[in-house]
């Protein structure tokens, strides 16, 4: 079991040279929960994850994990970036990529030991890639590449897992495998934040949803937040809601749609 730690953000604003991408965020994410972070392109979903990691050029406010400043807890957080943020031409194999997830534990100077190699093999097996361990990452399919980076996160044995649009550009088999793994990790106590455009999947698998558009529009269970008013406030003109009997089908920004209760 992973140690479950609450993640708390208070008054967090973060951004880049051209200004704030996210403003005045107050969130309390209970340990061992799976959170779907939803919003249109450019809404601040990636910025939220990077602010937690300390990767934005500037940020204000406070972030704590288990009651301690995030600066003291970086080793408890694992991150799976968007695929387009990775240099797939880098000459490194799938197994070597996964082993990079152990470096915070073993240091950059020490050589991996037998326990580290075993952990990497087990992580590749969990994502069903043990047979391609020695292949260069650029030779893998999009789904395989995403699974390699998930395996890298697994070997960190982190309390918090941040995933930036992990389902984008992957095949159905990879999506099902990743979804199953996220549920396993959540059930074992890992706190997970997953940014996504897939409204249907997020509403189905998440314990709570965090709607973002320059700020946190709403945060809570899908039964309370996945409503036409909140969807409109988040997506604006990108959202189409079509009434159909007892349900309203939603279509956001050309991405996947799903069903939500109609306005009362």
C-alpha positions as CSV (number, residue, x, y, z in Angstrom):
1,X,0.0,0.0,0.0
2,X,1.1,3.5,-0.8
3,X,1.1,6.1,2.0
4,X,-2.0,8.3,1.3
5,X,-1.2,12.0,1.6
6,X,-3.6,15.0,1.2
7,X,-2.6,17.5,-1.4
8,X,-3.6,21.1,-0.5
9,X,-3.3,24.2,-2.7
10,X,-4.1,27.6,-1.2
11,X,-4.3,30.8,-3.2
12,X,-2.1,29.4,-6.0
13,X,-1.6,31.4,-9.1
14,X,0.9,30.3,-11.8
15,X,2.0,31.4,-15.2
16,X,4.6,32.3,-17.8
17,X,6.1,35.5,-19.3
18,X,2.8,36.5,-21.0
19,X,0.9,36.3,-17.7
20,X,-1.1,34.1,-15.4
21,X,-2.5,30.9,-16.8
22,X,-4.2,30.0,-13.6
23,X,-5.3,32.2,-10.8
24,X,-6.3,31.9,-7.1
25,X,-6.6,28.1,-6.9
26,X,-7.9,26.6,-3.6
27,X,-8.1,22.8,-3.6
28,X,-8.0,20.0,-1.1
29,X,-7.4,16.7,-2.7
30,X,-7.9,13.8,-0.3
31,X,-5.2,11.1,-0.3
32,X,-6.0,8.0,-2.3
33,X,-8.5,9.7,-4.7
34,X,-8.5,9.9,-8.5
35,X,-9.2,13.4,-9.8
36,X,-10.1,14.2,-13.4
37,X,-8.9,17.7,-14.4
38,X,-11.1,19.0,-17.2
39,X,-11.1,22.1,-19.4
40,X,-10.5,23.4,-23.0
41,X,-7.1,23.9,-24.6
42,X,-5.2,26.6,-22.9
43,X,-7.4,26.6,-19.8
44,X,-4.5,25.9,-17.4
45,X,-4.8,22.1,-16.9
46,X,-1.1,21.5,-17.6
47,X,-0.2,24.6,-15.6
48,X,-1.9,23.2,-12.6
49,X,0.1,20.0,-12.7
50,X,3.3,21.8,-13.4
51,X,2.7,24.3,-10.5
52,X,2.4,21.3,-8.2
53,X,5.7,20.0,-9.5
54,X,7.3,23.4,-9.3
55,X,7.9,23.5,-13.1
56,X,6.2,26.8,-13.9
57,X,8.4,29.9,-14.3
58,X,6.5,31.6,-11.4
59,X,3.9,30.7,-8.9
60,X,2.4,32.2,-5.8
61,X,0.4,30.7,-2.9
62,X,1.2,27.6,-1.0
63,X,1.1,23.8,-1.9
64,X,1.5,21.2,0.8
65,X,1.5,17.4,0.7
66,X,0.7,15.5,3.9
67,X,0.9,18.8,5.8
68,X,4.5,19.6,4.6
69,X,5.6,22.1,2.0
70,X,5.7,20.6,-1.5
71,X,9.4,21.6,-1.7
72,X,10.1,18.9,0.9
73,X,8.0,16.3,-0.8
74,X,9.1,16.4,-4.5
75,X,10.3,12.8,-4.2
76,X,6.8,11.7,-3.4
77,X,5.4,12.9,-6.8
78,X,5.6,11.2,-10.2
79,X,4.8,12.9,-13.5
80,X,3.7,11.6,-16.9
81,X,4.0,14.4,-19.4
82,X,2.2,14.9,-22.7
83,X,3.7,12.9,-25.4
84,X,4.5,15.9,-27.6
85,X,6.7,17.3,-24.7
86,X,9.1,14.3,-25.1
87,X,12.1,14.1,-27.4
88,X,11.5,10.6,-28.9
89,X,14.7,10.7,-30.9
90,X,16.8,10.5,-27.7
91,X,18.9,7.3,-27.9
92,X,17.5,5.5,-24.9
93,X,15.7,2.2,-24.6
94,X,12.3,1.5,-23.0
95,X,14.1,-0.2,-20.0
96,X,16.5,2.7,-19.6
97,X,13.6,5.2,-19.6
98,X,11.9,3.3,-16.9
99,X,15.1,3.1,-14.8
100,X,15.2,6.9,-14.8
101,X,12.3,6.8,-12.4
102,X,14.6,5.2,-9.8
103,X,17.2,7.9,-9.8
104,X,15.7,10.0,-7.0
105,X,16.0,6.9,-4.8
106,X,19.5,5.7,-5.8
107,X,21.0,9.0,-6.9
108,X,22.5,9.9,-10.3
109,X,26.0,8.6,-9.4
110,X,25.3,5.2,-8.0
111,X,24.6,2.3,-10.4
112,X,21.2,0.6,-10.2
113,X,21.2,-2.5,-8.0
114,X,19.4,-5.7,-8.4
115,X,16.3,-4.4,-6.6
116,X,16.1,-1.4,-9.0
117,X,16.4,-3.6,-12.0
118,X,13.7,-5.9,-10.6
119,X,11.5,-3.0,-10.0
120,X,11.9,-1.8,-13.6
121,X,11.2,-5.2,-15.0
122,X,8.1,-5.5,-12.9
123,X,6.9,-2.1,-14.0
124,X,7.3,-3.0,-17.7
125,X,5.4,-6.2,-17.0
126,X,2.5,-4.3,-15.4
127,X,2.2,-2.2,-18.6
128,X,2.7,-5.3,-20.7
129,X,5.9,-4.2,-22.4
130,X,8.5,-6.6,-21.0
131,X,9.1,-8.0,-24.5
132,X,10.2,-4.6,-26.0
133,X,12.4,-3.5,-23.1
134,X,15.5,-3.1,-25.3
135,X,13.9,-1.2,-28.1
136,X,14.6,2.6,-28.6
137,X,11.6,4.6,-27.4
138,X,11.3,6.4,-30.7
139,X,10.6,3.1,-32.4
140,X,7.5,2.4,-30.3
141,X,3.9,3.1,-31.1
142,X,2.2,6.1,-29.4
143,X,0.4,3.8,-27.0
144,X,3.6,1.9,-26.1
145,X,5.5,5.2,-25.5
146,X,2.8,6.3,-23.1
147,X,3.0,3.0,-21.3
148,X,6.8,3.3,-20.9
149,X,6.4,6.7,-19.2
150,X,3.7,5.2,-16.9
151,X,6.1,2.4,-16.0
152,X,8.7,5.1,-15.2
153,X,6.2,6.7,-12.8
154,X,5.4,3.3,-11.2
155,X,9.0,2.6,-10.2
156,X,9.1,5.9,-8.3
157,X,6.6,4.4,-5.8
158,X,5.2,7.9,-5.4
159,X,2.3,9.0,-3.2
160,X,1.0,11.4,-5.9
161,X,0.8,10.7,-9.6
162,X,0.2,13.5,-12.1
163,X,-0.7,12.6,-15.7
164,X,-1.0,15.2,-18.5
165,X,-3.5,13.9,-21.0
166,X,-2.3,10.3,-20.9
167,X,-5.0,9.0,-23.3
168,X,-4.3,11.4,-26.2
169,X,-3.3,9.5,-29.3
170,X,-3.3,6.0,-27.8
171,X,-5.1,2.9,-28.9
172,X,-8.1,1.4,-27.1
173,X,-6.1,-1.4,-25.6
174,X,-3.7,1.1,-24.0
175,X,-6.5,3.3,-22.8
176,X,-8.1,0.3,-21.1
177,X,-4.8,-0.8,-19.6
178,X,-4.0,2.6,-18.3
179,X,-7.5,3.1,-16.8
180,X,-7.2,-0.3,-15.0
181,X,-3.8,0.7,-13.6
182,X,-5.1,4.0,-12.4
183,X,-7.9,2.3,-10.5
184,X,-5.4,-0.2,-9.0
185,X,-3.1,2.6,-7.9
186,X,-5.9,4.7,-6.4
187,X,-7.2,1.6,-4.5
188,X,-3.7,1.1,-3.1
189,X,-3.6,4.7,-1.8
190,X,-2.1,6.7,-4.6
191,X,-3.5,10.2,-5.1
192,X,-3.9,10.8,-8.9
193,X,-4.6,13.9,-10.9
194,X,-5.2,13.3,-14.6
195,X,-5.8,16.1,-17.1
196,X,-8.1,15.1,-20.0
197,X,-10.4,16.2,-22.8
198,X,-12.4,12.9,-22.5
199,X,-15.4,13.9,-20.5
200,X,-17.0,10.5,-20.6
201,X,-14.0,8.7,-19.3
202,X,-13.3,11.3,-16.6
203,X,-16.8,11.2,-15.3
204,X,-16.8,7.4,-15.2
205,X,-13.5,6.7,-13.5
206,X,-12.9,9.8,-11.3
207,X,-13.8,10.2,-7.7
208,X,-14.0,13.9,-8.2
209,X,-13.8,16.3,-11.2
210,X,-11.9,19.6,-11.3
211,X,-13.2,21.9,-14.0
212,X,-10.5,24.5,-15.0
213,X,-10.6,27.6,-17.2
214,X,-8.0,30.1,-15.9
215,X,-9.3,29.3,-12.5
216,X,-11.1,26.4,-10.8
217,X,-14.7,26.6,-12.0
218,X,-15.9,23.7,-9.9
219,X,-14.5,20.8,-7.9
220,X,-16.4,17.8,-6.5
221,X,-18.1,14.5,-7.4
222,X,-19.5,14.1,-11.0
223,X,-23.0,13.9,-9.5
224,X,-22.6,17.5,-8.3
225,X,-20.3,19.1,-10.9
226,X,-21.0,17.4,-14.2
227,X,-23.9,19.7,-15.0
228,X,-24.8,21.9,-18.0
229,X,-24.2,25.2,-16.1
230,X,-20.7,24.1,-15.0
231,X,-19.9,22.7,-18.4
232,X,-21.0,26.0,-20.0
233,X,-18.9,28.0,-17.5
234,X,-15.9,25.8,-18.3
235,X,-16.1,25.4,-22.1
236,X,-18.2,28.4,-23.1
237,X,-18.8,28.4,-26.9
238,X,-16.8,25.2,-27.3
239,X,-19.6,23.2,-25.7
240,X,-22.7,21.9,-27.3
241,X,-25.4,20.4,-25.2
242,X,-28.2,18.6,-27.0
243,X,-31.3,17.5,-25.1
244,X,-32.4,13.9,-25.6
245,X,-35.2,12.7,-23.3
246,X,-33.9,12.5,-19.7
247,X,-30.3,13.3,-20.7
248,X,-28.2,16.0,-22.3
249,X,-25.4,14.9,-24.6
250,X,-22.4,17.1,-24.4
251,X,-19.8,17.7,-27.0
252,X,-16.7,19.7,-26.0
253,X,-14.2,21.2,-28.4
254,X,-14.5,18.4,-30.9
255,X,-13.4,15.8,-28.3
256,X,-15.3,13.0,-26.8
257,X,-18.8,13.6,-25.5
258,X,-20.9,12.0,-22.8
259,X,-24.3,12.3,-21.1
260,X,-25.2,14.7,-18.3
261,X,-28.4,15.6,-16.5
262,X,-30.4,18.4,-18.3
263,X,-30.8,21.7,-16.5
264,X,-33.6,21.7,-14.0
